[in-house]
Amino acid sequence: MRRSEADFASPIAREAALRLGRAVRRARIGGQLTQADFADRARIGRRTLIRIEIGDPSVSFTGWLSALECAELLPLLELPPAEPALPVVEEDPEVVEARGRKGKAKRPPRGRYDF
């Protein structure tokens, strides 16, 4: 038996899908559109729209984006302000020196008790 993709969604993702689906439904009803009319405008099937409105997280991301765009709700997917800076990793000076020499980088010399 095949498992539903919705089974893999976390509780937080399921709740978000439910809230977004309700927002799409309210926007559709507020615009006085039938499910068929809205689905045509969003370039998705009516059954897909029904699944979105009930908050099915297994609907494709493209389907969700089309419905949110048609409902003028894309701003709900606010992007983060900027990418965080990656941490700077300092390298071992002996490794950097060995890499600077011509040829293959060599390991730093071993200490007296290294094996």
N, C-alpha and C positions, 0 to 999 in steps of 0.2 A: 504494500500500500504506500502510495506517495504521500509524503508529509507536505503540508502547506508551508509556503515561504513565510507566512505570517507567524508561524511557530518560532521562527528564529529572531523575531523582533523583540527588543527589550521592552519592559513595561513603560519606560519613558518614551520610546519610539511609538508604541501603540497609542499612548495618551496624546502625543503630538499629532499623529495621524487622525485621531478622532476629532481633536479640536479643529484641525485644518479642514477636515471633511465637513464639519458643521458650518464653518465659515463659508465654504464654497456653496453649500446648500442655501444658506441665508442670502448670499449674494445673488444666486440664481433666482430665488423666489422674490427678492427685492427688485430685481430687474424684470420681473413678470415673464420669465422664460420657462418653457416646459423643459423637461429633461432632454427630449429629442432636439429641441432648438439649441439648447446650451451645448449639448454634445457635438452637434454639427459645427457650431462656432468654435468650439475648442479642438476640433479635429480628432475627437475620440469617439468611441462607441458609447451608446446609451448604457450598456451593461457596465462599462468601465466607469462611467460617471456615477452610476448607482454604487459601485464598490468604493469610489472615492468619497462619496457623501456619507457612507457608513463608516469611513475611516479604515479601510482595508490597507494595511501597510505593504501588502504584496503587489499592489498596482505599480507598474513601472514608474520610475522617476520622471520620465518624459510625459507620461499620462498626468501625473500630479502637476508638473510644470505647466502643461497646456491648460488644465482646469484652473489653476491659480492665475495664470495670465488672463484667461477669458473672464474670470471673476474680478480682475484688477486687484489681486491680492499678492502679487509677487513681492511687494515690499515687506510682507510678513517674513520672508526669508532673508532677513538682514544679514549682510556680510560683516565679518569682523573688520575693525578699522584698518589693520595692517598686519602683515605677517610678523610674528615674533622673530627677533634676531637669534641666529643660531649661536650656541655657546662656542667660545674660542677654546680650542684644545691645544695646549702647549706640548710640543714634542720633546723627546729626550735629546739634549744637545749632542750627545755622542752619535745618535742615529742620524741626525741632521748632517753632522760632519762626515760620517761615512757615506751618506748618499751624495754629498757634494764631490767626492772623489770620482775619478773616471772608472767606469766599470760597475759591476754589481755591488750594491750596498752590502757591507759586511757587518756582522754582529760586533758590538763592542767587546773588548777583551773580557774574559771571565775573571772573576775574583779567585782568591786562593781556595775557597771552599765551594765554588760553584761546580756542579757536575754536568 
